[in-house]
């Protein structure tokens, strides 16, 4: 495990990004960024060596702007980590759910806990920028009657009491995070079994189907495809694709063919697949 690293995360200590950084890198110095754009700046300005960036959630779907950030800023995906998302309702000690008038959290966190809060119509749900930031604010401002929805690390970190645990509606709630860097991290080919690529296609019928068929015959397993409009060219799209494979030589051969079949072909990362 690498030492003396500074890891850029979106959010603050106690957030899900912090949890991923701890599980993936161990205890490292953190650069806490309140937006993904700030996280990218941290990497490009060399304040952090690597970054942790959420890319998709099993319930909410893809975080499309992050695909664009990775592509536009020429970041390299060097790894990935899957995290089971566990949501808790927390507040200052000595209170009950009946005492809580408002619950603040990130809008996606609130959405994922909507069924739980439907049981408590007296609670007003208020959107905020980050799960852990809300927990920190409750502690610092001693906000009675205000609760936060956040992950397991936040309550002990900010001296809050968990009023209800596991309040997310769908229990198999998982988020995929990628590890990004400004320069590619070269690892032995025999360890690489996943790649993230981006390409565009000529506006011809069946072009995408031909690409996908070629991937299949080349022994690549498509795990993700995400289209994104090309702003400068109406009704044209870029495609962001993840593939896994057993042998790097199969991917290497397919990559050469893809470069011929597509336009603006780009490798975003070649790395070892994370464990779900």
GUDREN-448004 format. One record per residue: residue in three letters; y, z, x of N, C-alpha, C in turn. Coordinates in Angstrom, 3 decimals. Each point is the difference from the previous one (the first is absolute). Layout:
<atoms>
("ALA",(Y,Z,X),(Y,Z,X),(Y,Z,X))
...
</atoms>
This chain:
<atoms>
("UNK",(-1.194,0.000,0.837),(1.194,0.000,-0.837),(1.247,0.000,0.875))
("UNK",(0.970,-0.850,-0.376),(1.223,-0.102,0.783),(0.856,1.256,-0.171))
("UNK",(0.681,0.366,1.067),(0.864,1.175,-0.042),(1.443,-0.424,0.228))
("UNK",(0.914,0.944,-0.204),(1.421,-0.243,0.214),(0.524,-1.164,-0.830))
("UNK",(-0.517,-0.143,-1.205),(0.458,-1.044,-0.909),(1.037,0.553,-0.965))
("UNK",(0.948,-0.832,-0.379),(0.868,0.301,-1.123),(-0.353,-0.989,-1.106))
("UNK",(-0.308,0.531,-1.167),(-0.448,-0.826,-1.121),(1.086,-0.022,-1.074))
("UNK",(0.398,-1.179,-0.411),(0.966,-0.149,-1.091),(-0.748,0.052,-1.333))
("UNK",(0.468,0.846,-0.902),(-0.591,0.096,-1.333),(1.093,-0.177,-1.048))
("UNK",(-0.397,-0.467,-1.170),(0.934,-0.055,-1.123),(-0.093,1.334,-0.720))
("UNK",(1.133,0.691,-0.086),(0.004,1.324,-0.597),(0.097,1.076,1.073))
("UNK",(-0.294,1.224,-0.403),(0.131,1.138,0.911),(-1.346,0.701,0.151))
("UNK",(-0.011,1.068,0.804),(-1.224,0.774,0.163),(-0.475,0.516,-1.360))
("UNK",(-1.298,-0.099,-0.211),(-0.569,0.385,-1.284),(-0.260,-1.178,-0.904))
("UNK",(0.495,-1.189,0.381),(-0.210,-1.206,-0.802),(-1.386,-0.577,0.266))
("UNK",(-0.387,-0.982,-0.808),(-1.290,-0.657,0.217),(0.009,-0.779,1.314))
("UNK",(1.150,-0.587,0.367),(0.084,-0.693,1.289),(-0.225,0.985,1.160))
("UNK",(0.513,1.219,-0.148),(-0.224,1.025,1.023),(-1.486,0.338,0.077))
("UNK",(-0.645,0.098,-1.148),(-1.426,0.304,-0.026),(-0.802,-1.076,0.728))
("UNK",(0.351,-1.268,-0.252),(-0.702,-1.101,0.667),(0.240,0.042,1.503))
("UNK",(1.255,0.233,0.412),(0.304,0.075,1.435),(-0.840,1.077,0.671))
("UNK",(-0.165,1.156,-0.661),(-0.797,1.078,0.560),(-1.473,-0.350,0.098))
("UNK",(-0.522,-0.659,-1.029),(-1.412,-0.345,-0.005),(-0.308,-1.123,0.995))
("UNK",(0.929,-0.913,0.168),(-0.249,-1.170,0.859),(0.302,0.296,1.474))
("UNK",(1.118,0.686,0.259),(0.443,0.221,1.378),(-0.199,1.431,0.499))
("UNK",(-0.286,0.942,-0.910),(0.059,1.397,0.389),(1.448,0.461,-0.044))
("UNK",(0.263,1.178,0.486),(1.362,0.517,-0.028),(0.871,-0.753,1.003))
("UNK",(1.014,-0.674,-0.512),(0.915,-0.783,0.831),(1.427,0.279,-0.425))
("UNK",(0.942,-0.352,0.854),(1.409,0.068,-0.379),(0.258,-1.032,-1.097))
("UNK",(0.882,0.348,-0.931),(0.274,-0.876,-1.133),(1.457,-0.430,-0.019))
("UNK",(0.239,-1.228,-0.419),(1.341,-0.436,-0.363),(-0.023,-0.188,-1.512))
("UNK",(0.633,0.913,-0.721),(-0.026,0.001,-1.459),(1.050,-0.971,-0.526))
("UNK",(-0.442,-1.011,-0.728),(0.870,-1.071,-0.490),(0.000,0.009,-1.527))
("UNK",(1.175,-0.062,-0.607),(0.080,0.103,-1.447),(-0.162,-1.334,-0.724))
("UNK",(-0.266,-1.067,0.760),(-0.304,-1.294,-0.612),(-0.890,-0.777,0.958))
("UNK",(-0.666,-1.034,-0.527),(-0.825,-0.826,0.872),(0.873,-0.849,0.930))
("UNK",(1.188,-0.358,-0.457),(0.922,-0.734,0.876),(0.389,0.863,1.202))
("UNK",(0.232,1.299,-0.247),(0.331,0.918,1.095),(-1.188,0.156,0.947))
("UNK",(-1.213,-0.031,-0.538),(-1.202,0.082,0.834),(-0.068,-1.193,0.952))
("UNK",(0.299,-1.185,-0.522),(-0.013,-1.197,0.853),(1.060,0.112,1.092))
("UNK",(1.188,0.490,-0.361),(1.061,0.167,1.003),(-0.423,0.979,1.094))
("UNK",(-0.699,1.052,-0.389),(-0.478,0.978,0.971),(-0.900,-0.653,1.035))
("UNK",(-0.857,-0.912,-0.440),(-0.890,-0.701,0.923),(0.773,-0.980,0.875))
("UNK",(0.886,-0.759,-0.611),(0.718,-1.035,0.747),(1.004,0.597,0.988))
("UNK",(0.492,1.195,-0.303),(0.947,0.668,0.897),(-0.706,0.960,0.961))
("UNK",(-1.345,-0.054,-0.015),(-0.833,0.774,0.941),(0.133,1.509,-0.152))
("UNK",(0.369,0.458,-1.195),(-0.015,1.441,-0.243),(-1.429,0.476,-0.269))
("UNK",(-0.826,-0.900,-0.521),(-1.409,0.309,-0.261),(-0.875,-1.066,0.642))
("UNK",(-1.204,0.393,0.397),(-0.932,-0.934,0.625),(-0.795,-0.791,-1.038))
("UNK",(-0.360,0.686,-1.077),(-0.799,-0.623,-1.058),(0.483,0.531,-1.342))
("UNK",(-0.354,-0.732,-1.071),(0.414,0.418,-1.331),(-1.163,0.016,-0.971))
("UNK",(0.126,0.827,-1.022),(-0.969,0.066,-1.090),(0.684,-0.527,-1.249))
("UNK",(-0.584,-1.016,-0.615),(0.641,-0.658,-1.138),(-1.006,-0.223,-1.129))
("UNK",(0.284,0.533,-1.187),(-0.850,-0.245,-1.165),(0.109,-1.470,-0.391))
("UNK",(-1.146,-0.608,-0.345),(0.008,-1.419,-0.323),(-0.543,-0.307,-1.389))
("UNK",(-0.943,0.820,-0.472),(-0.504,-0.233,-1.355),(-0.676,1.256,-0.528))
("UNK",(0.051,0.130,-1.323),(-0.620,1.124,-0.685),(-1.001,-0.522,-1.016))
("UNK",(-1.108,0.706,-0.144),(-1.066,-0.476,-0.883),(0.424,-0.028,-1.468))
("UNK",(1.064,0.719,-0.350),(0.494,0.011,-1.381),(1.268,-0.838,-0.135))
("UNK",(0.980,0.261,0.844),(1.313,-0.653,-0.111),(0.027,-1.399,0.592))
("UNK",(-1.002,-0.356,0.828),(-0.051,-1.331,0.582),(0.746,-0.091,1.322))
("UNK",(0.361,-1.224,0.367),(0.623,-0.265,1.295),(1.453,0.459,0.027))
("UNK",(0.416,0.459,1.165),(1.414,0.297,0.239),(0.572,-1.250,0.657))
("UNK",(0.369,-0.961,-0.831),(0.338,-1.347,0.475),(1.130,-0.010,1.022))
("UNK",(1.087,0.782,-0.181),(1.063,-0.050,1.020),(-0.475,0.341,1.406))
("UNK",(-1.066,0.795,0.116),(-0.477,0.369,1.334),(-0.691,-1.167,0.706))
("UNK",(-0.643,-0.873,-0.778),(-0.535,-1.216,0.607),(1.129,-0.806,0.630))
("UNK",(1.109,-0.128,-0.742),(1.141,-0.761,0.493),(0.613,0.655,1.229))
("UNK",(0.064,1.340,0.028),(0.558,0.704,1.151),(-0.835,-0.237,1.253))
("UNK",(-1.308,0.065,-0.143),(-0.889,-0.225,1.142),(0.174,-1.412,0.529))
("UNK",(0.036,-0.966,-0.910),(0.124,-1.400,0.390),(1.370,-0.296,0.614))
("UNK",(1.053,0.378,-0.685),(1.367,-0.313,0.445),(0.320,0.612,1.354))
("UNK",(-0.523,1.190,0.253),(0.321,0.716,1.236),(-1.053,-0.182,1.097))
("UNK",(-0.950,-0.897,-0.246),(-1.041,-0.318,0.983),(-0.737,1.240,0.499))
("UNK",(-0.311,0.899,-0.948),(-0.806,1.159,0.355),(-1.473,-0.397,0.067))
("UNK",(-0.759,0.759,0.753),(-1.432,-0.260,0.138),(-0.781,1.129,-0.653))
("UNK",(-0.944,-0.366,-0.855),(-0.910,0.991,-0.588),(-1.103,0.255,1.014))
("UNK",(-0.108,1.248,0.457),(-0.979,0.328,1.037),(-1.103,0.926,-0.517))
("UNK",(0.079,0.373,-1.270),(-1.020,0.871,-0.569),(0.307,0.267,-1.460))
("UNK",(-0.905,0.687,-0.673),(0.211,0.355,-1.396),(-0.688,1.323,-0.294))
("UNK",(0.444,0.640,-1.075),(-0.570,1.301,-0.377),(0.069,0.131,-1.512))
("UNK",(-1.111,0.368,-0.605),(-0.053,0.208,-1.445),(0.100,1.494,-0.301))
("UNK",(0.849,0.329,-0.958),(0.215,1.405,-0.348),(-0.212,0.212,-1.491))
("UNK",(-0.864,0.952,-0.338),(-0.131,0.423,-1.395),(1.248,0.785,-0.383))
("UNK",(0.672,-0.450,-1.033),(1.257,0.613,-0.412),(-0.275,1.128,-0.996))
("UNK",(0.406,1.192,0.388),(-0.220,1.199,-0.816),(1.369,0.581,-0.353))
("UNK",(0.318,0.013,-1.295),(1.312,0.450,-0.462),(-0.068,1.423,-0.555))
("UNK",(0.910,0.854,0.455),(0.107,1.369,-0.506),(1.391,0.244,-0.574))
("UNK",(0.059,0.828,-1.044),(1.278,0.471,-0.525),(0.306,1.330,0.661))
("UNK",(1.177,0.125,0.604),(0.349,1.212,0.746),(1.431,0.426,-0.306))
("UNK",(0.247,1.303,0.190),(1.329,0.559,-0.256),(0.133,1.294,0.793))
("UNK",(1.184,0.603,-0.041),(0.189,1.285,0.659),(-0.950,1.029,-0.600))
("UNK",(-0.499,0.934,0.800),(-0.981,0.983,-0.482),(0.510,0.823,-1.178))
("UNK",(-0.974,0.475,-0.800),(0.311,0.901,-1.108),(0.296,-0.685,-1.311))
("UNK",(-0.190,-1.319,-0.074),(0.290,-0.721,-1.236),(-1.277,-0.571,-0.605))
("UNK",(0.070,-0.296,-1.283),(-1.076,-0.673,-0.709),(0.491,-1.381,-0.427))
("UNK",(-0.935,-0.841,-0.430),(0.393,-1.347,-0.431),(1.017,0.078,-1.143))
("UNK",(-0.156,1.001,-0.858),(0.927,0.152,-1.138),(1.431,0.263,0.457))
("UNK",(0.171,0.495,1.225),(1.338,0.292,0.523),(0.682,-1.240,0.589))
("UNK",(-0.765,-1.050,0.209),(0.523,-1.192,0.680),(0.702,-0.903,-1.012))
("UNK",(1.258,-0.302,0.272),(0.789,-0.861,-0.893),(0.054,-1.441,0.493))
("UNK",(-0.026,-0.184,1.326),(0.043,-1.339,0.580),(-1.019,-0.096,1.132))
("UNK",(-0.577,-1.179,0.146),(-0.872,-0.288,1.138),(0.541,-1.246,0.692))
("UNK",(0.247,0.119,1.307),(0.559,-1.088,0.781),(-1.065,-0.539,0.955))
("UNK",(-0.031,-1.317,0.173),(-0.902,-0.600,0.980),(0.271,-1.498,0.089))
("UNK",(-0.699,-0.640,0.917),(0.070,-1.450,0.137),(-0.472,-0.637,-1.307))
("UNK",(0.634,-1.102,-0.444),(-0.362,-0.594,-1.290),(-1.467,-0.387,-0.129))
("UNK",(-0.618,-0.473,1.085),(-1.418,-0.367,-0.080),(-0.864,1.241,-0.191))
("UNK",(0.380,1.107,0.654),(-0.747,1.250,-0.169),(0.083,0.481,-1.447))
("UNK",(1.181,-0.077,-0.579),(0.163,0.419,-1.401),(-0.807,-0.899,-0.934))
("UNK",(0.012,-1.296,0.283),(-0.754,-0.944,-0.819),(-1.490,0.308,0.046))
("UNK",(-0.486,0.356,1.169),(-1.429,0.261,0.155),(-0.424,1.327,-0.632))
("UNK",(0.975,0.808,-0.414),(-0.303,1.296,-0.630),(0.480,0.055,-1.446))
("UNK",(0.244,-1.151,-0.594),(0.610,-0.060,-1.335),(-0.842,0.682,-1.070))
("UNK",(-1.311,-0.142,0.066),(-0.868,0.600,-1.029),(0.095,1.522,0.049))
("UNK",(0.036,0.565,1.201),(0.119,1.454,0.134),(1.300,0.486,-0.631))
("UNK",(1.110,-0.663,0.305),(1.295,0.484,-0.489),(0.209,-0.269,-1.489))
("UNK",(-0.810,-0.870,-0.576),(0.085,-0.219,-1.458),(-0.373,1.273,-0.756))
("UNK",(-0.737,0.902,0.669),(-0.369,1.280,-0.633),(1.173,0.982,-0.020))
("UNK",(1.054,-0.312,0.755),(1.128,0.928,0.134),(1.305,-0.742,-0.315))
("UNK",(0.220,-0.280,-1.281),(1.193,-0.783,-0.372),(1.323,0.694,0.321))
("UNK",(-0.038,1.290,0.292),(1.248,0.706,0.327),(0.468,-0.286,1.424))
("UNK",(-0.876,-0.628,0.806),(0.348,-0.272,1.399),(0.644,-1.376,0.115))
("UNK",(1.167,-0.045,0.605),(0.693,-1.264,0.266),(-0.424,-0.502,1.372))
("UNK",(-0.402,-1.271,0.060),(-0.422,-0.594,1.258),(1.173,-0.723,0.648))
("UNK",(0.268,0.333,1.262),(1.157,-0.541,0.717),(-0.473,-0.688,1.278))
("UNK",(0.383,-1.252,0.173),(-0.412,-0.762,1.173),(0.809,0.404,1.232))
("UNK",(-0.692,0.059,1.145),(0.662,0.296,1.274),(-0.563,-0.930,1.067))
("UNK",(0.528,0.094,1.220),(-0.375,-0.957,1.036),(-1.309,0.277,0.690))
("UNK",(-0.460,1.250,-0.012),(-1.187,0.339,0.783),(-0.629,1.263,-0.571))
("UNK",(-1.318,0.073,0.022),(-0.704,1.158,-0.557),(0.312,1.274,0.770))
("UNK",(-0.152,-0.052,1.319),(0.197,1.205,0.812),(1.464,0.412,0.074))
("UNK",(0.907,-0.986,-0.040),(1.428,0.318,0.047),(0.397,0.867,-1.185))
("UNK",(-0.600,-0.272,-1.150),(0.282,0.806,-1.182),(-0.486,1.432,0.188))
("UNK",(-1.197,0.141,0.557),(-0.535,1.343,0.258),(0.906,0.756,0.971))
("UNK",(0.478,-0.677,1.023),(0.905,0.624,0.971),(1.302,0.442,-0.668))
("UNK",(0.547,-0.830,-0.873),(1.272,0.306,-0.664),(-0.144,1.216,-0.917))
("UNK",(-1.146,0.098,-0.684),(-0.243,1.156,-0.867),(0.025,1.283,0.821))
("UNK",(-0.631,-0.048,1.160),(-0.030,1.174,0.867),(1.399,0.346,0.510))
("UNK",(0.690,-1.000,0.552),(1.287,0.257,0.635),(1.065,0.450,-0.992))
("UNK",(-0.033,-0.560,-1.207),(1.016,0.337,-0.997),(-0.477,1.063,-0.989))
("UNK",(-1.237,0.487,0.202),(-0.584,1.043,-0.856),(0.120,-0.378,-1.479))
("UNK",(-0.523,-1.169,-0.325),(0.156,-0.572,-1.339),(-1.079,0.531,-0.942))
("UNK",(0.321,1.004,-0.763),(-0.922,0.513,-1.024),(0.001,-0.972,-1.183))
("UNK",(-1.146,-0.118,-0.646),(-0.112,-0.870,-1.164),(-0.169,-1.466,0.348))
("UNK",(-0.065,-0.308,1.305),(-0.183,-1.376,0.453),(-1.324,-0.091,0.752))
("UNK",(-0.799,-0.989,-0.350),(-1.273,-0.207,0.676),(0.003,-1.304,0.772))
("UNK",(-0.978,-0.145,0.878),(-0.175,-1.228,0.771),(-1.444,-0.458,-0.121))
("UNK",(-0.190,-1.310,0.004),(-1.337,-0.570,0.127),(-0.109,-0.522,1.422))
("UNK",(-0.958,0.541,0.754),(-0.137,-0.383,1.405),(-1.440,0.204,0.448))
("UNK",(-0.261,-0.366,1.250),(-1.345,0.088,0.542),(-0.361,1.393,0.479))
("UNK",(-1.228,0.177,0.475),(-0.515,1.323,0.352),(0.774,0.713,1.107))
("UNK",(0.588,-0.746,0.937),(0.690,0.633,1.125),(1.337,0.621,-0.399))
("UNK",(0.604,-0.502,-1.061),(1.381,0.382,-0.310),(0.138,1.461,-0.430))
("UNK",(-0.920,0.483,-0.838),(0.147,1.367,-0.523),(0.013,1.058,1.105))
("UNK",(-1.009,0.058,0.881),(0.054,1.014,1.065),(1.144,-0.227,0.981))
("UNK",(0.364,-1.246,0.211),(1.054,-0.302,0.963),(1.357,0.501,-0.479))
("UNK",(0.220,-0.037,-1.327),(1.305,0.380,-0.539),(-0.048,1.270,-0.855))
("UNK",(-1.081,0.753,0.136),(-0.086,1.302,-0.652),(-0.023,-0.062,-1.513))
("UNK",(-0.610,-1.044,-0.546),(-0.077,-0.148,-1.446),(-1.395,0.389,-0.503))
("UNK",(-0.069,0.257,-1.282),(-1.264,0.399,-0.629),(-0.495,-1.155,-0.858))
("UNK",(-1.284,-0.328,0.124),(-0.590,-1.081,-0.788),(-0.284,0.509,-1.415))
("UNK",(0.660,-0.629,-0.980),(-0.193,0.379,-1.405),(-1.145,-0.767,-0.638))
("UNK",(-0.255,-1.201,0.497),(-1.121,-0.801,-0.505),(-0.414,-0.962,1.098))
("UNK",(-1.305,-0.080,0.246),(-0.518,-0.813,1.092),(-0.695,-1.247,-0.549))
("UNK",(0.114,-1.090,0.730),(-0.690,-1.230,-0.388),(0.450,-0.538,-1.340))
("UNK",(1.295,-0.136,-0.190),(0.532,-0.390,-1.313),(0.102,-1.515,-0.183))
("UNK",(-0.380,-0.785,1.004),(0.036,-1.456,-0.133),(-1.042,-0.449,-1.017))
("UNK",(0.348,-1.001,-0.772),(-0.837,-0.445,-1.115),(-1.321,-0.578,0.484))
("UNK",(0.071,-0.947,0.931),(-1.207,-0.644,0.524),(-0.401,0.710,1.293))
("UNK",(-1.158,0.606,-0.009),(-0.391,0.832,1.134),(-0.354,-0.824,1.241))
("UNK",(-0.458,-1.233,-0.192),(-0.293,-0.862,1.156),(1.270,-0.759,0.378))
("UNK",(0.997,0.751,0.390),(1.320,-0.543,0.321),(0.126,-0.077,1.521))
("UNK",(0.041,-1.207,0.528),(-0.014,-0.178,1.449),(1.129,-0.928,0.432))
("UNK",(0.629,0.327,1.117),(1.048,-0.848,0.562),(-0.427,-0.483,1.378))
("UNK",(0.254,-1.267,0.240),(-0.266,-0.589,1.316),(1.294,0.008,0.807))
("UNK",(-0.053,0.617,1.172),(1.120,0.031,0.925),(-0.346,-0.864,1.206))
("UNK",(1.002,-0.667,0.550),(-0.234,-0.744,1.242),(0.795,0.650,1.129))
("UNK",(-0.532,-0.137,1.193),(0.672,0.477,1.211),(0.687,-1.209,0.625))
("UNK",(1.303,0.091,0.199),(0.762,-1.153,0.485),(0.688,0.312,1.323))
("UNK",(0.257,-1.055,0.740),(0.598,0.107,1.329),(0.791,-1.272,0.270))
("UNK",(0.995,0.072,0.882),(0.785,-1.195,0.311),(-0.754,-0.958,0.911))
("UNK",(-0.968,0.512,0.744),(-0.821,-0.839,0.865),(-1.461,0.177,-0.366))
("UNK",(-0.756,-1.075,0.148),(-1.404,0.073,-0.361),(-0.752,0.929,0.941))
("UNK",(-0.943,0.732,-0.552),(-0.877,0.864,0.793),(-1.337,-0.728,0.137))
("UNK",(-0.280,-0.477,1.183),(-1.210,-0.782,0.220),(-1.199,0.938,0.132))
("UNK",(-1.003,-0.225,-0.839),(-1.241,0.766,0.097),(-1.144,-0.990,0.232))
("UNK",(-1.138,0.446,0.518),(-1.117,-0.916,0.249),(-0.408,-0.760,-1.254))
("UNK",(-0.303,-1.263,0.173),(-0.337,-0.854,-1.150),(-1.176,0.550,-0.800))
("UNK",(-0.939,0.636,0.707),(-1.177,0.508,-0.714),(0.338,1.160,-0.938))
("UNK",(1.189,0.596,0.169),(0.418,1.088,-0.887),(0.805,-0.510,-1.197))
("UNK",(0.466,-1.239,0.080),(0.827,-0.557,-1.074),(-0.893,-0.540,-1.109))
("UNK",(0.207,0.474,-1.222),(-0.772,-0.510,-1.133),(0.858,-0.243,-1.240))
("UNK",(1.329,0.029,0.195),(0.899,-0.278,-1.121),(1.259,-0.659,0.533))
("UNK",(0.587,-0.879,-0.817),(1.242,-0.660,0.390),(0.897,-0.166,-1.221))
("UNK",(1.303,0.066,0.251),(1.007,-0.273,-1.025),(0.766,-1.238,0.453))
("UNK",(0.057,-0.998,-0.874),(0.663,-1.254,0.341),(0.964,-0.405,-1.108))
("UNK",(0.913,-0.904,0.349),(0.950,-0.544,-0.970),(0.060,-1.508,0.194))
("UNK",(0.086,-0.724,-1.102),(0.141,-1.445,0.117),(0.698,-0.557,-1.239))
("UNK",(0.447,-1.242,0.141),(0.541,-0.764,-1.121),(-0.826,-1.273,-0.125))
("UNK",(0.110,-0.664,-1.163),(-0.799,-1.193,-0.259),(0.883,-1.136,-0.487))
("UNK",(-0.429,-1.221,0.301),(0.669,-1.155,-0.586),(-0.230,0.004,-1.507))
("UNK",(0.931,-0.572,-0.737),(-0.094,-0.007,-1.463),(-0.942,-1.108,-0.457))
("UNK",(-1.290,0.216,0.255),(-1.017,-0.967,-0.414),(-1.063,0.719,-0.819))
("UNK",(-0.534,-0.641,-1.028),(-1.005,0.634,-0.865),(-1.228,0.439,0.800))
("UNK",(-0.457,1.211,-0.264),(-1.229,0.499,0.613),(0.143,0.493,1.425))
("UNK",(1.241,0.064,0.510),(0.179,0.407,1.406),(-0.498,1.422,0.235))
("UNK",(0.366,0.922,-0.890),(-0.424,1.390,0.176),(-1.506,0.129,-0.165))
("UNK",(-0.571,-0.706,-0.970),(-1.452,0.054,-0.201),(-0.742,-0.483,1.240))
("UNK",(0.531,-1.024,0.649),(-0.640,-0.526,1.214),(0.022,1.031,1.120))
("UNK",(1.125,0.703,0.132),(0.113,1.035,1.029),(-0.991,1.126,-0.265))
("UNK",(-0.080,0.448,-1.252),(-0.893,1.100,-0.336),(-1.466,-0.398,0.182))
("UNK",(-0.338,-1.229,-0.338),(-1.376,-0.471,0.204),(-0.347,-0.041,1.478))
("UNK",(0.965,-0.443,0.818),(-0.235,-0.046,1.444),(-0.251,1.399,0.541))
("UNK",(0.740,0.992,-0.478),(-0.200,1.374,0.453),(-1.420,0.461,-0.325))
("UNK",(-0.463,-0.330,-1.187),(-1.345,0.405,-0.415),(-1.062,-0.638,0.893))
("UNK",(0.135,-1.291,0.236),(-1.001,-0.684,0.826),(0.079,0.452,1.461))
("UNK",(1.128,0.566,0.404),(0.156,0.491,1.370),(-0.411,1.459,0.143))
("UNK",(-0.608,0.551,-1.042),(-0.520,1.375,0.004),(1.108,1.055,0.071))
("UNK",(1.134,-0.321,-0.631),(1.076,0.977,-0.146),(-0.035,0.532,-1.419))
("UNK",(0.145,1.293,-0.135),(0.018,0.622,-1.327),(1.450,0.333,-0.350))
("UNK",(0.528,-0.634,-1.016),(1.381,0.220,-0.428),(0.103,1.336,-0.728))
("UNK",(0.814,0.925,0.499),(0.161,1.305,-0.639),(1.342,0.147,-0.711))
("UNK",(0.951,-0.879,0.313),(1.312,0.100,-0.615),(0.718,-1.337,0.108))
("UNK",(0.630,-0.428,-1.106),(0.900,-1.134,0.048),(1.229,0.342,-0.826))
("UNK",(1.159,-0.152,0.596),(1.269,0.342,-0.658),(0.959,-1.168,0.190))
("UNK",(0.479,-0.550,-1.115),(0.972,-1.089,0.084),(1.409,0.563,-0.089))
("UNK",(0.933,-0.698,0.652),(1.395,0.411,-0.021),(0.879,-1.249,-0.058))
("UNK",(0.958,-0.050,-0.918),(0.851,-1.192,-0.099),(0.782,-0.253,1.284))
("UNK",(0.148,-1.277,0.361),(0.850,-0.395,1.111),(1.394,-0.229,-0.578))
("UNK",(0.937,0.877,0.337),(1.313,-0.001,-0.640),(0.704,-1.346,0.174))
("UNK",(-0.116,-0.595,1.176),(0.707,-1.233,0.283),(-0.613,-1.205,-0.715))
("UNK",(-1.248,0.126,-0.480),(-0.692,-1.123,-0.635),(-0.565,0.457,-1.347))
("UNK",(0.723,-0.236,-1.096),(-0.446,0.473,-1.320),(-1.416,-0.479,-0.339))
("UNK",(-0.774,0.934,-0.559),(-1.359,-0.254,-0.471),(-0.972,-0.356,1.125))
("UNK",(0.360,0.381,1.222),(-0.920,-0.080,1.127),(-0.280,1.428,0.469))
("UNK",(-1.193,0.213,0.570),(-0.419,1.363,0.295),(-0.582,0.125,1.408))
("UNK",(0.215,1.184,0.571),(-0.730,0.411,1.188),(-1.202,0.817,-0.459))
("UNK",(-1.069,-0.048,0.781),(-1.203,0.750,-0.340),(-0.320,0.971,1.137))
("UNK",(-0.156,1.262,-0.361),(-0.404,1.040,0.941),(-1.460,0.340,-0.304))
("UNK",(-0.839,-0.139,1.005),(-1.450,0.098,-0.220),(-0.618,0.958,1.011))
("UNK",(-0.926,0.831,-0.478),(-0.813,0.847,0.866),(-1.438,-0.495,-0.056))
("UNK",(-0.627,-0.099,1.154),(-1.408,-0.391,0.062),(-0.758,0.953,0.913))
("UNK",(-1.242,0.238,-0.328),(-0.885,0.767,0.879),(-1.151,-0.910,0.419))
("UNK",(-0.627,0.327,1.125),(-1.056,-0.856,0.549),(-0.886,0.837,0.901))
("UNK",(-1.213,-0.478,0.199),(-0.948,0.715,0.855),(0.163,-0.384,1.468))
("UNK",(0.354,-1.259,0.246),(0.120,-0.466,1.371),(1.367,-0.645,0.204))
("UNK",(0.644,0.394,1.081),(1.338,-0.521,0.284),(-0.024,-1.516,0.179))
("UNK",(-1.085,-0.549,0.529),(-0.051,-1.448,0.237),(0.082,-0.794,-1.302))
("UNK",(-0.511,0.578,-1.108),(0.110,-0.680,-1.291),(1.466,-0.068,-0.439))
("UNK",(0.696,1.110,0.171),(1.427,0.037,-0.345),(0.796,-0.919,0.924))
("UNK",(-0.326,0.019,1.290),(0.742,-0.806,0.972),(-0.121,-1.488,-0.328))
("UNK",(-1.179,-0.423,-0.399),(-0.207,-1.400,-0.384),(0.765,-0.330,-1.274))
("UNK",(-0.067,0.918,-0.981),(0.714,-0.221,-1.265),(1.509,-0.044,0.218))
("UNK",(0.496,0.813,0.922),(1.435,0.045,0.280),(0.505,-1.360,0.484))
("UNK",(-0.774,-0.653,0.853),(0.397,-1.318,0.497),(0.052,-1.023,-1.125))
("UNK",(-0.945,0.097,-0.928),(-0.008,-0.921,-1.142),(1.175,0.291,-0.924))
("UNK",(0.284,1.294,-0.222),(1.120,0.387,-0.865),(1.326,-0.506,0.548))
("UNK",(0.151,0.000,1.301),(1.238,-0.491,0.610),(0.233,-1.466,-0.333))
("UNK",(-1.089,-0.747,-0.208),(0.101,-1.415,-0.344),(0.190,-0.206,-1.505))
("UNK",(-0.589,0.879,-0.813),(0.022,-0.170,-1.457),(1.275,0.525,-0.653))
("UNK",(0.716,0.859,0.706),(1.147,0.680,-0.599),(1.278,-0.315,0.782))
("UNK",(1.120,0.447,-0.563),(1.276,-0.087,0.710),(0.522,1.411,0.235))
("UNK",(0.789,0.169,1.059),(0.580,1.300,0.343),(-1.076,1.090,0.084))
("UNK",(-1.086,-0.325,0.659),(-1.098,0.953,0.160),(0.417,1.103,0.981))
("UNK",(-0.344,1.242,-0.329),(0.405,1.127,0.832),(-1.044,1.112,-0.091))
("UNK",(-0.363,0.558,1.129),(-0.894,1.163,0.026),(0.859,1.255,0.003))
("UNK",(-0.185,0.838,-1.005),(0.752,1.255,-0.095),(-0.712,1.134,0.734))
("UNK",(-1.307,-0.142,0.154),(-0.730,1.051,0.699),(-1.487,-0.277,0.064))
("UNK",(-0.643,0.412,1.084),(-1.443,-0.030,0.169),(-0.409,1.394,0.458))
("UNK",(-0.867,0.668,-0.762),(-0.222,1.419,0.237),(-1.347,0.435,-0.554))
("UNK",(-0.272,1.261,0.128),(-1.233,0.590,-0.517),(0.226,0.509,-1.415))
("UNK",(-0.851,-0.404,-0.924),(0.173,0.391,-1.403),(-0.101,1.516,-0.172))
("UNK",(0.823,0.536,-0.881),(-0.051,1.418,-0.312),(-1.157,0.334,-0.916))
("UNK",(-0.348,1.272,-0.053),(-1.106,0.461,-0.842),(0.543,0.447,-1.337))
("UNK",(-0.560,-0.520,-1.079),(0.450,0.377,-1.354),(-0.706,1.271,-0.450))
</atoms>
